[in-house]
Amino acid sequence: MSTAVAVAEEPAATNLHLVAAPTVDVAAREANRWLLVFGTPCLFAGVFVAAAIGSGIKWFLGLAIASLLVAICSLSWLALSSDTNS
């Protein structure tokens, strides 16, 4: 009876190095959150006002007012949830 012998091969040498974790800029993250959450409804309000003026369709103004109400609510939420003390 023959026995098979497994030959252990040494793993190839690899050049490993540590990578520093990226630093999180809290101020930039907060500014991006404000721009996204508050800027988007304001942008839509502006687009709807421009569409109402350009086309003469009056119900676009209703969408603009609704967008401004969303902007006011998002501004209140952002102001209350802002982390500026830490």
Secondary structure, DSSP 4 states (H G I P E B T S, - for coil): -----PPPPPPPP------PPPPP-HHHHHHHHHHHHHHHHHHHHHHHHHHHHHH--THHHHHHHHHHHHHHHHHHHHHHH-----
